[in-house]
Amino acid sequence: MTRDGTARALGRHAVFAASALALLVAACSEKTGGRDAPKGQVVARLDGTDITLLEVNAELADAQIPPGMSRREAERAALQNIITRRQLMKVAKERKLHQNPQFKLQERRVSEQLLVQALARDIAAKVPDVTREEADRFIAENPQMFAERTIFSVDQIVFPRPPELEKLPLAEAKTMEAVEAVLNAAGIEFRRQPGQLDTLGANPAFVREISGILAKNPNELFMFPAPVLGGQVMIVNRVTGRRVVPFTGERARSAALQMLKNQRIQEALAAEVKKQQEAAKTLVTYQEGFAPPEKPEAPDEALTKAAGAAPDLPKPDVSGAPGSAPAGP
């Protein structure tokens, strides 16, 4: 068997949980005039503290406004969430919960995560744009993803990655049944299912390697970590069919531009991670048993685990291009 492996911090609560009763109470208690009525960017004042439109917009930043709800209605609901949260925060402080050691640990971790995310966005914003010439060259150098784009039908075995994956005799398994036997013997649960892999949008190096493997032996099994699960789930594949669905023209160029830009962003982020990992070696001392293993994590794996450090990267626009999930990492 051939193997290949490459592979936010805080989840935002929905802002539309405010009840109709809460909105009604707020409406009844709202000041409608006088010198103390909020104006301009100040949309409300809670116990003497201003709440600004900027804060309301931040509350709505990642929210999906339900159909039929106007922007102003969403802003009112978001404002009520802010007011309720601050009132609850006041109660927590009155009970001195912010002095709890566990809270302080979580507060520090969240603060670190937000700063790392801000750094990642700053790095991404400074990555130079890709030129049309570079995109055209990328398309020409990767025909498997564009003019010869292929969608594979595959037989798959999906299983959780065990701590010592390398010790399993999977390299000796030449059939899917043999893979099942290895996993059964190791007591590893798995599921077998049909699937599809699309070379469009996949890692170019991965596509070239798999294409080379299948050119030599169309029945060769290949394995890779599920790209959306942080490498903790492995997928064994056997190709059962294929069809060529060319992806060309201006839409292909636009997709190539975005792919290359995302690639550059990931490379810049990985370079910064590696730089800081190297710098830390001269600054840190470990208690016995806590030092990292001799083989360090690859920078891209470390970045993936850095509590959402990487910004959300735009996906290439492949709308209208029939296909399925990208082919692996």
N, C-alpha and C positions, 0 to 999 in steps of 0.2 A: 504494500500500500504506500502511496505517496502522500506525504504530509506537507501542509503549508499553513503558517500562522502569522498573521500580521494584525492584527485586528486592524438639575441646577441646584445649584446647591439647595436652595430652599424652594419647595413647591408652593405656588401661589394659590391661596384659597380663592374660590369663586367669589366674585364681589356682588353677586345677586342674591345673597342669602337674607338680605334685609326684608323683614316681613312688612306686609301692608300696614299693620298696626304701628310699627316703628316709624314708618314714613308719615302716617297720619299724625302721630304725636309730635314729630318734628315739624310738620307743617303748622300745627296749632301753636307751637311754642316759638316759631320763627319771628324775629323782629322785622317789622315792615317799614320802619322809618326811624328818625332821630339821629343824633350825632354818633351814636355807638353802633349803628348798623354797618356791617362789613361792606366794603366797596372795592372795586377794582379786582386785583388778584386775590384778595382775601374773601373767601366764599362763606366762611363761618368763623365764629369765635367761641371756643369752649372754655369756660371758666377763666377768661382773660387771655387765652392762648389762641393765636390765629391759626386757621387751617386754610391753606392756599389752593388755588386752582392747580398749581404744579403738583401738589401732593395728591389731589384727586386724579389727575391724569396719570400719575405714577401708579395709582391703585388700579387703573384700568388698562395699564400698558399691555399686559398679556391676557386680558380677558376677551372672551368672545361674547359680544353683545347679542342677546337672543333676538330672533326675528320679531318684529313688531314693537321692539323697545327703542325709543329714540335715544340719541346721545345724551340729552339733558336728563332723561329718566335714569340712564345708567350712571351719570355723574351724581345724581341725588342718592342713588343706592350706594355708590362707592363712598360718598361723604358720610352716610349713616354708618357704614362699616368702620370708617376711621374713628368716628365719634364713639361708637360702641367699644372698639378696641382700646381706645385711650382711657375710657372709663374703667374698663376691666384692668388695664395696666395700673391705674391709680389704686384699685383695690389690692392688686398684687403687691405694690410697693408699700401700702399701708400694713400689709401682713409681713413685710420685710422678706418677701420671697426672692427679691433680687440679690439678697445677700447669701442665698443658699449656695454652697460650693458647687453643686451639680449645675445650677443655673449659670454660674460664672464660667464653668467649663464650656457649656453649650454656647454662651454668648461669645466667648473668645473664638470658638471654632467657626461660628457663623460669620463673625467679623473677618476672620482670616479668609474664609471662602469668598466673601464679597469682594475683598481687596484683590484676591487672585483673579477673580472674574473680570474685575476692572482692568487689571494688568493685561489679561488676555485680549480684551476688547481694544485696548490701546495698541498692543502689538499688531493685531489684525488690521486696525485702521491705517497703520503705516506701511503695510505691505503694498508694493507697487502694483498697478494694474497690469493686466496681460494684454498684449497687442493682438490685433487680428492676424498678423503674420505668425506669431507664436501659436495661436489657436489653429491656424491652417496646418502648420508643421506638426502639431500634436495629432491632428486628425489623420494626416498622411502617415505618421509613424505608428498609429494604432488602428489599423483597418479592422481588427477584430471587434472594436467598439463602435465603429461607424459604418463604413461601406460594407463590411463583412460581419456586422453585428449579428450575433447568434443567440437564440433562446434555446436553452437545453431543457429537455424534460428529464427529470432525475428521480431515481429511487433513493430515498434518504433514510438514514438512521440517526436519530437525535438523542444525545445523552448528556448528563451533567459531567463537566470535566472533573475527573478524580484528581486528588493531590499528586499522585505519582503516575500521571498518564504515560510517561515514557517507558514505564516498566511493563505496561500491557503489551502482549505480543500481537499488536494490531498490524505491524509491518508484515507479518507472515500471512495475514488474512487476505485471500485473493477473491473471495466472494462475499456477498452481503450475509449469507448464512454463516460463514466463518466468523464474520464480525459479531453477529448475534451470539455465537457460541462463546467467543472471548468475553463479551460483556456479561453473559449469563454466568460464566465461571467465576467472574470477579464480583458477582452480586450487584452489578450496576444496572439500574432501571433505564429503559430506553423505549423509544417508540419508532416505528417504521412507517414512513409516509411518502406519498408522491409529492413532487415539488417541481419548481421551475427556477432556472438561473439565467439571468440576463447579463450579457457581457457589457452592455451599456451602463456606464456609471461605476463599474467595478474598478478596483485597483489595476492599473495597466500592467504592472509587473506580474500580478496574480493571473490576469487573463492570458498573458504570453506563456507563463509557465504551464498552466492547465491546458492551453491549446497545444503546446508541445508534447505534453504527456499523452493526450488523447490522440494526437497524430501518430504516435508510436503504437499505442494500444488503446483502441476505443472502449475496451471493457475495464480499463484500469480504474481502481477505486482511488478517490482522493478525499482528504479530510481538511477541514478548516474550522476555526471558531466562529460562532454566530456573530456577525458584525455589530449587532445592536444589543448584545448582552454582556459586553465587557470581557469576552473570552471565556466565560464560565460555562458555556454550553458548546459542545462539539457536534459537528455535522459530518457524517460520512456519506459520500455520494457515489452513485453509479449512473452514468448517462444511459438513458433508454431511448432517447430521440433528440432531434435537433432541427431547427429551421432558421434560415437566414432572413433577417428583417432589416434591410439597410436603413440607416439613419443618416441623412445627408442634407445638404443645403444650408440655409441661414440658421435654421433651428439647431443643426448640428454644431455650427460655429458658436452660437450663443452658449450651448451646453459645454463646449470645449473651453470657452472663456471662463465659465464659472468653475469647471473642474480644476483648471490650472490655478485659478485664484485661491480656491479652497486648499489645493495642494501646497501652495506657497504659504498660506496662513498656518497650516499644520506644521510645515517645516520650520517656520519661524518660532512657533510655540515650542516645538520639540527642542530646537536649539537653545532656547532660553531655559527650558527645564534642565537640559544636560549641563548648561553653564552653571546653574545654581546648585545642581547636584555635586558637581566637581568642587565648587567653592565651599560647600558644606563639609567636605571631607577634612579640611584643615581647621574647621571651627567646632566640630562636634566630638565628644567622647562618649563611649557607650558602657553601660553596665554589661558584665559578662552575659552572653546569651542574647543580647538585643542588637548586636551589630548585623548589618544586612548580609545576605549570602554573598559568596564570592562572585557569582554571576549576577550583575545588577539588572534591574528592569530596563527594558528598552525605553527610550524617551517617550515614544508614542503611548506605551502602556502606562507609564507613570502619569502622563498628561491626562489620559482617560480617567485615571483614578483620582485626579487632583480635585475632587469635589466639584465637578462641573467647571473646571478652569477654562475650558475652551468655549468660545462664544458659539452660539447657534449659527452654523454655516448655512448659507442659502443652498438649496438643492438645485441642480441643473434642471432647466425646464424641458421636460420630455413629454409634455402633454400632447396627446394625439399620437404618440409613438407606441404602438402595441407592444406589450412586454410584461415583465414580472419583476421579481426582486433582483437587485444586482447580484452578480455572480461572486459571492463571497466578499472577503475583506476589501 
